Amino acid sequence: RCSPQESAMNAAGVRMVVTRARSRETGASLRRGGEKTAPLRSGEAAAEGRRSSSPVKRQPKARRLSVAYEASEGEEGKGAERLQAPSWEPQDWRQQLDNIRTMRSRKDAPVDQLGAEHCFDPSASPKVRRYQVLLSLMLSSQTKDQVTAGAMQRLRARGLTVDSILQTDDSTLGALIYPVGFWRSKVKYIKQTSAILQQRYGGDIPTSVAELVALPGVGPKMAHLAMAVAWGAVSGIAVDTHVHRIANRLRWTKKATRSPEETRRALEEWLPRELWSEINGLLVGFGQQTCLPVRPHCQACLNRALCPAAQGL
């Protein structure tokens, strides 16, 4: 039996337990803002109990993203962040390019029939064709297309492969490629490059510009053309003396450039990449027929009113 004080304390304890239980039930039936929810079914109640007993996971803080887009008409000045345009591009270059395309539409310049893509044996294996493309490019330096094509015909008549070149003595090779420019140096470069290709690449040519320009007698223009013709990859703009001259006459470089490689870098800064593969053949043929190194045919050029150099000729 309990004393009166103990009975009173037990009763008070029962009231406290009941009060706390009711408080928990009330809190479970409320949502944020004091809104009551519909009663849960038995399965949902069990799931709710499991969720309530699991630790609360903190939501990751949302990251703010800055999105750039082109504003449509009527949205100018409304805080839209516009895409960055090239920092510089030549005046009237698109019209000048279209005019050159029109003048070159007949595709009857020497480069159109005798360029590197026409000098290899189409019946040879892919590896041999790639080697012949590289060799024709090495011969073409400081040499007219007609002379390069003649040298390639004489070499192909003897069976132009890495092995056949390595088995040919220097004097014979010199006689076959003469009169290409700097033919004595090219004999040495062709032999050295062919040996490297046989030893390191199994007779094939490298697949990158960096490896190509590391070969004796191969410069950046040759490397980019080899990537395009032999591998079908656009690695950069191939700039020779024609492209270098015309780009400067049209003021397609932000400042005057002194070498083809400097011109290549300047063009690649602003010229859309989708035009890179077109520029070499287009401007080389234009330089062979119209925009000649000496006495250019400005009166017959569609760009005579747009060309800064034409104004001073």
ABEGO torsion letter per residue (X at the ends): XBBAAAAAAAAAAAAAAAAAAAAAAAAAABBBGGBBBBBBBAAAAAAAAAAAABBBBBBBBBBBBBBBBBBBBGABGAGBBBBBBBABBBBGAAAAAAAAAAAAAAGABAAAAABAAAABBAABBAAAAAAAAAAAAAAABGBBAAAAAAAAAAAAAAGBBAAAAAABBAAAAAAAAOABBGAAAAAAAAAAAAAAAAAAAGGBBBABAAAAAABBGBBAAAAAAAAAAAAGBBAEBBBBAAAAAAAAAAGABABBBABAAAAAAAAAAABBAAAAAAAAAAAAAAAAAABBABGBBAAABAAAAABAAAAAX
